[in-house]
């Protein structure tokens, strides 16, 4: 069944066989879409996993198209699953950053950050993650002043929320 194929795709991906994982994920996404519709959460999640595999392969154009499709479906369900919609926005903004589509990345990440601030508050780790992601975009746009300001907000916020030695704090500090 589709769930078994999904698990097999995950195993293939973990073993580094991204090509086979991609093939299986495509089959799963198409199967869920046919059986449950494009806006069903299982379909959307399968599409997002496929986008992530494209990203892992360095196929950012394919990742962007696929993640955009998932985001469009998420937006139709936004009232029921706002956190998932915001996460889809963050993922697409990250892909756009890799593609150097920095204006689009900045707009999307700014919107996602605003949504997370409204939904979760300024000090929530997911909000602070979006702050850090926006800092990276500003850094790539050669706006070091704004990037440093946001980096400071992200790291200090994570240290307060999770502690200085928490893996999430350390990962953010290393990434930024």
C-alpha positions in Angstrom: 0.0 0.0 0.0 1.0 3.7 -0.2 2.0 3.8 3.5 4.3 0.8 3.0 5.9 2.5 -0.1 6.3 5.6 2.0 8.2 3.8 4.7 10.4 2.1 2.0 11.2 5.5 0.5 12.3 6.7 4.0 14.6 3.7 4.3 16.0 4.2 0.9 16.6 7.9 1.7 18.3 7.1 5.0 20.6 4.7 3.2 21.5 7.4 0.7 19.6 6.0 -2.3 17.9 9.3 -3.1 17.1 8.3 -6.7 15.0 5.3 -5.5 13.5 7.3 -2.7 12.5 10.0 -5.1 10.8 7.4 -7.4 8.9 5.9 -4.5 7.9 9.3 -3.1 6.6 10.3 -6.5 4.5 7.2 -6.7 3.2 7.8 -3.1 2.3 11.4 -3.8 0.5 10.6 -7.0 -1.3 7.7 -5.4 -2.5 9.7 -2.4 -3.6 12.5 -4.8 -5.6 10.1 -6.9 -7.2 8.3 -3.9 -7.7 11.3 -1.5 -7.3 14.5 -3.5 -4.6 17.1 -3.8 -5.7 18.9 -0.6 -5.6 15.9 1.7 -3.0 16.1 4.4 -1.4 12.7 3.4 -1.0 14.0 -0.2 0.5 17.3 1.0 2.9 15.6 3.3 4.0 13.2 0.6 4.5 16.1 -1.8 6.6 17.9 0.9 8.8 14.8 1.4 9.4 14.7 -2.3 10.4 18.4 -2.3 12.8 17.7 0.5 14.4 14.8 -1.5 14.8 17.1 -4.5 16.4 19.6 -2.1 18.7 16.9 -0.7 19.8 16.1 -4.3 20.6 19.7 -5.0 17.7 19.9 -7.4 16.4 23.2 -6.1 14.3 24.1 -9.2 12.4 20.9 -8.8 12.2 21.4 -5.0 10.8 24.9 -5.5 8.1 23.8 -7.9 7.1 20.9 -5.7 7.2 22.8 -2.4 5.2 25.6 -4.0 2.5 23.0 -4.9 2.5 21.8 -1.3 2.2 25.4 0.0 -0.7 26.2 -2.3 -2.5 23.2 -0.9 -1.6 24.1 2.6 -3.0 27.6 2.2 -6.4 26.1 1.3 -6.3 24.5 4.7 -4.7 27.3 6.6 -7.5 27.9 9.1 -7.3 24.2 10.3 -3.5 23.9 10.2 -1.8 27.3 10.4 1.5 26.0 11.8 1.9 23.6 8.9 1.2 26.4 6.4 3.9 28.5 8.1 6.3 25.6 8.0 5.6 25.2 4.2 6.4 28.9 3.7 9.7 28.6 5.6 10.7 25.6 3.5 10.0 27.3 0.3 11.8 30.5 1.4 14.9 28.3 2.2 14.7 26.8 -1.3 14.4 30.2 -2.8 17.5 31.3 -0.8 19.5 28.4 -2.3 18.3 29.5 -5.8 19.4 33.1 -5.0 15.8 34.2 -5.5 16.4 36.4 -2.5 13.6 38.9 -2.9 11.0 36.1 -3.0 12.8 34.4 -0.1 12.7 37.5 2.0 9.1 38.2 1.4 8.0 34.6 2.1 10.2 34.4 5.3 9.0 37.8 6.5 5.4 36.6 6.1 6.2 33.3 7.8 7.9 35.1 10.7 5.0 37.4 11.1 2.6 34.5 11.2 4.7 32.6 13.7 5.0 35.7 15.9 1.2 36.1 15.9 0.5 32.4 16.4 3.3 31.3 18.8 4.8 34.5 20.3 8.2 36.1 19.9 10.1 33.7 22.1 8.9 30.4 20.7 11.7 28.2 19.2 9.9 28.0 15.8 9.5 31.8 15.7 13.2 32.2 16.6 14.1 29.7 13.9 12.3 31.9 11.3 14.2 34.9 12.7 17.5 33.0 12.0 16.4 32.0 8.6 15.6 35.6 7.8 19.0 36.6 9.0 20.6 34.1 6.5 18.6 35.7 3.7 19.7 39.2 4.7 23.3 37.9 4.9 23.0 36.6 1.3 21.5 40.0 0.3 24.7 41.6 1.7 22.8 43.4 4.4 25.1 42.5 7.2 23.7 45.0 9.7 20.2 43.5 9.5 21.5 40.0 9.4 23.6 40.5 12.6 20.6 42.1 14.4 18.4 39.1 13.6 21.1 36.6 14.4 21.5 38.2 17.8 17.7 38.0 18.4 17.7 34.4 17.3 20.6 33.1 19.4 19.7 35.1 22.5 16.1 34.0 22.3 17.0 30.4 21.9 19.5 30.6 24.8 16.7 32.0 27.0 14.0 29.5 25.7 16.1 26.3 25.5 19.4 27.0 27.2 22.9 27.6 25.8 23.8 24.0 25.3 20.5 22.8 23.7 21.1 21.1 20.4 18.7 23.5 18.6 20.6 26.5 20.1 23.9 25.1 19.1 22.7 24.2 15.6 21.4 27.8 15.0 24.6 29.3 16.3 26.6 27.1 13.9 24.3 27.9 11.0 24.4 31.6 11.6 
